[in-house]
């Protein structure tokens, strides 16, 4: 078996058993004075790092074997002992990561709900409201009612409730036209339409900037 194959088998064994141990080698090198400056093969050296390079990267020479002109270096890097670890600091980092992940999850959930309401509101508005109240809810059908896009959520709810209850004192226009739509719209529909109209106003303001 060639020496290089023997080294490869040993490198694989060391890599599996201990991630902080690696073996590098140099074959047919006749100068002992330059062995620490030439690039070694195998392990983490891979023909790119010398003994000096490994030392600079925090590795220590654990063993050296010399067979004629063949050199084998075993390098080890000190691992942190459990006693050396600041457990409080580690726990704090873990807690912070968990809290951040939870916050991101809440933001994502909130955004999904907002988009869901927005899409539902758009569908309801297009099917029930747009013909009379216009694309942005700013038209005044029959020149009597208020632009619904300018209503607060409470005003919006009161208006719909007034049409359902046939409150004549609250009739701001064609109540008989609004009543069927009010009867078939629940609180979720009203809220979703409100969210949709407010998003249109927000987009319009941003476009003007």
C-alpha positions in Angstrom: 0.0 0.0 0.0 1.4 3.4 -1.0 2.2 5.8 1.8 -0.2 8.4 0.6 -3.1 5.9 0.7 -2.1 5.0 4.3 -2.2 8.7 5.2 -5.6 9.1 3.6 -7.1 6.3 5.7 -5.7 7.8 8.8 -6.9 11.3 7.9 -10.5 10.0 7.5 -10.2 8.2 10.9 -9.0 11.3 12.7 -11.6 13.5 11.0 -14.4 11.2 12.1 -13.2 10.6 15.7 -12.1 14.2 16.5 -13.1 17.3 14.5 -10.3 19.2 16.2 -7.5 16.8 15.1 -6.0 16.7 11.7 -3.0 14.9 10.1 -0.8 16.4 7.3 2.2 14.9 5.6 5.0 15.6 3.2 6.6 12.8 1.1 10.2 12.8 -0.2 11.3 16.0 1.5 15.1 15.9 2.1 15.6 19.2 3.9 14.8 19.3 7.6 15.5 23.0 7.7 12.7 23.9 5.4 10.1 21.3 6.4 8.1 23.8 8.5 7.8 26.3 5.7 6.7 24.1 2.8 3.1 23.3 2.2 2.0 20.0 3.5 -0.5 17.6 1.9 -3.6 15.9 3.3 -5.8 16.8 6.3 -6.6 20.5 6.5 -3.3 21.4 4.8 -4.3 20.2 1.3 -1.1 21.4 -0.2 -1.9 25.0 0.8 -0.7 25.3 4.4 2.7 24.8 6.0 3.4 24.0 9.7 3.9 27.7 10.3 0.5 28.5 8.7 -1.2 25.9 10.9 0.4 27.4 14.0 -0.8 30.8 13.0 -4.4 29.4 12.6 -4.3 28.2 16.2 -3.3 24.6 15.6 -0.6 23.0 17.8 1.8 20.3 16.7 0.8 17.3 18.8 3.1 14.7 17.2 5.8 14.3 14.4 6.7 11.1 12.8 9.7 10.9 10.4 10.3 7.9 8.2 13.3 8.4 5.9 12.3 11.5 3.9 8.6 11.3 4.8 7.1 13.5 7.5 3.8 13.1 9.3 2.4 16.0 11.4 -0.5 15.6 13.8 -2.1 18.9 14.7 -4.6 19.5 17.4 -6.6 22.6 18.3 -7.7 23.2 21.9 -11.4 22.8 22.3 -13.4 24.9 24.9 -14.1 23.0 28.0 -17.6 23.1 29.4 -16.3 24.9 32.5 -14.8 27.6 30.2 -18.2 28.4 28.7 -20.2 31.3 30.2 -23.5 29.5 30.5 -25.4 32.7 31.5 -24.2 34.4 28.3 -25.0 31.4 26.2 -28.5 31.1 27.7 -29.1 34.8 27.0 -28.1 34.4 23.4 -30.4 31.4 23.0 -33.3 33.3 24.6 -32.7 36.3 22.4 -32.7 34.1 19.3 -35.9 32.4 20.4 -37.5 35.8 21.1 -36.5 37.2 17.8 -37.8 34.1 16.0 -41.1 34.5 17.9 -41.4 38.2 17.0 -40.7 37.4 13.3 -43.4 34.7 13.4 -45.9 37.2 14.9 -45.0 39.8 12.3 -45.5 37.2 9.5 -48.8 36.0 11.0 -50.0 39.6 11.3 -49.0 40.5 7.8 -50.8 37.4 6.5 -54.0 38.4 8.3 -53.7 41.9 6.9 -53.3 40.7 3.4 -56.2 38.3 3.9 -58.5 41.1 5.1 -57.3 43.3 2.2 -58.1 40.7 -0.4 -61.4 39.9 1.1 -62.3 43.6 1.4 -61.4 44.2 -2.2 -63.6 41.3 -3.4 -66.5 42.5 -1.2 -66.1 46.1 -2.3 -65.9 45.3 -6.0 -69.0 43.0 -5.8 -71.2 45.2 -3.6 -70.0 48.8 -3.4 -67.9 49.9 -6.3 -70.7 50.5 -8.8 -72.2 53.3 -6.6 -69.3 54.5 -4.5 -66.6 54.5 -7.2 -63.2 52.9 -7.5 -61.8 54.5 -4.3 -65.0 55.0 -2.2 -64.9 58.7 -2.7 -67.9 59.2 -4.9 -71.3 60.3 -3.4 -74.0 58.3 -5.1 -77.2 60.3 -5.7 -75.3 63.3 -4.4 -76.6 62.7 -0.8 -74.4 60.2 1.1 -70.9 60.8 2.5 -67.8 59.4 0.7 -67.4 56.1 2.6 -63.7 56.2 2.3 -63.7 59.1 4.7 -65.7 57.3 7.4 -64.1 56.0 10.6 -64.6 52.3 11.3 -67.3 53.2 13.9 -69.1 55.5 11.5 -69.0 52.8 8.9 -70.5 50.2 11.3 -73.2 52.7 12.5 -74.2 53.4 8.9 -74.6 49.7 8.0 -76.4 49.1 11.2 -78.8 51.9 10.5 -79.7 50.5 7.1 -80.3 47.1 8.6 -82.5 48.4 11.3 -84.3 50.7 8.8 -83.5 53.7 11.0 -85.3 56.5 9.1 -83.6 59.2 11.2 -80.3 57.8 10.0 -81.3 57.7 6.4 -78.7 59.8 4.5 -80.0 58.9 1.1 -81.4 55.9 -0.7 -81.7 53.5 2.2 -83.8 51.1 0.2 -80.9 50.6 -2.1 -78.4 50.0 0.7 -80.5 47.8 2.9 -80.0 44.5 0.8 -76.3 45.1 0.9 -76.3 45.9 4.6 -78.4 42.8 5.3 -75.9 40.5 3.6 -72.7 42.1 5.1 -71.5 40.9 8.5 -69.0 42.6 10.8 -66.1 40.9 9.0 -67.2 42.2 5.7 -67.5 45.8 7.0 -64.0 45.6 8.7 -62.4 44.1 5.5 -63.9 46.8 3.3 -62.7 49.5 5.7 -59.2 48.0 5.6 -59.3 47.9 1.8 -60.4 51.5 1.4 -57.8 52.8 3.9 -55.1 51.0 1.9 -56.2 52.8 -1.2 -55.9 56.2 0.6 -52.5 55.2 1.9 -51.3 54.2 -1.5 -52.6 57.4 -3.0 -50.8 59.5 -0.4 -47.5 57.6 -1.0 -47.8 58.2 -4.8 -48.0 61.9 -4.2 -44.7 62.0 -2.3 
